[in-house]
Amino acid sequence: MKDVAARWKLVDGFLLDGWSDEAEVVAYNRLSGDLHVVPPPQCLFLKHLQQAPLTTEELFKKLDVSDGEAVHSIVSVRGLDSRLEQLAGLGIVVQSRCVCD
Amino acid sequence: MQVSSNIGVVLDGARLLYSDREIAPPDFVDFHIALTRPFGLRRWWRPQVNFRLDGHAPFKPLPLAQALPMFEWGLNWCITSHCLDYLIIHAAVVEKNGQALVMPAPPGSGKSTLCAALVCNGWRLLSDELALLKLDGSGGVVPLARPVCLKNESVSLISSRFPDARFGPLCNDTIKGDVAHMLAPADSVYRVGEAATVQAVIFPRYIKGAETQLWLRSRAYTLLELAKQSFNFHVLGEQAYQVLRGVVDQSQCYDFHYSDLEQALQLFDDLVEEREPALGEGDSHYAL
C-alpha cells in the first residue's frame, strides 16, 4: 500500500551553521545566497528536517521525544504547522508530497 | 588612482588629504577619476561639479562647493563597485597591539566620530568606512588609511579634543550635513601595506546621555548583520559566507552604547590591553 504524505524538507542548498554556546542557527542557502538566523524552537525543526523529510505529525513526535523544554511552546500539531508555515514563508522549508511505503 | 580636475578645491584638497601618500608614477592606474565643471549654463549659474570614472558619470552633479566631498564619496563608490578581491563591509576598522576591531554601523551611529577619536588616541586607522576582508580565510583585513569623514558637531568635537588632528576644508549643507575630512595619521598611511587580523566585531551606537556599555552579542546575528552591511556578499556567494563565518568564529562580538568619548576610549584600550572590560548584564536581545 502506498501513501502520499505531505512532508516538510529543507529547501535545496540550505546549510545550517551554529555555535555550541548559542541557541540560534544560521541558515545559508548556497544557491540563492539567502541568509537567515533561526532562533529556537524553529531551529530544532530544521535540525530534524536536515536528517530526513518529515510530516508535521512525524516532526511533532520527534520534538516531543528528544527536545524537551525547548519546544514547550509547541503544544499541538497545528501549532507546529503554523511555525513551519512561517519558515516556509522565509523560503527555508518547503512541503512536498512524496510517495512512501 | 589618477585624479584630474580643473577645480582648485579638489586639487588642493586632494594634495592636503593625501599629503602623506607617495605619488606613484602613472604606469598602471586602477581608477581614472575626473572632477570637472560642466559646460553650458551650469558652469556659471549655480555652478556644479561632475564626477567621472573612466569617462562615465555614475552620479548626478553636485554643487561646485561640494566638489571635495564628492571626490571622497566617489572614491568610496569606486572601491565598493570594483574591488571584488575582497568582501567589503560598511564598517570602520582600527587596530592596536595587533588586534583589529571591525565596527559596522549605519549612518548617524557615531561610528566615524569614535573611529576618529580612537586613531587620535594611538590606534591605527585601517578605514573609517570600508572594511576590506581578505577572501583567503585568514580573517585578515586590508588597510585603506584614507581620510575620516566627520559630520556636523563631530568636527568641532574632534578638533577641540585633539588639536593635532589635521582637517581638510569644512563643506556646508551637503546631503550629510556639514562635513570635513580628517587626515589619516601618518603612521597609519606608512603602514598601509600591513594587513591586520580581526579580533572583535563591535556595533557602536552613540546615544545622548547613555551610559558607556558593552554587551556580548550573538555570533549568529553578528554574521547576519555583517552580511547586511556588505556591499558584495551576494556577488561573492558562498566564499563570502565562509569569510564571515571565519571572522565571527575568531572574534568577540559586542554591542556598544556610548555618549562619553573619554569613557569609550578607556574601554577600547581595556579591550586590547588584556584588562577585562566591564560588560553589561545579559546578552543583547533580538527579534526574528
Interface residues (C-beta under 8 A of the other chain):
Chain A: L15 D17 G18 W19 E22 E24 V25 V26 Y28 R30 G33 L35 H36 V37 V38 P39
Chain B: S218 R219 A220 Y221 L223 L224 A227 F233 H234 G237 E238 Y241 R245 Y286 L288
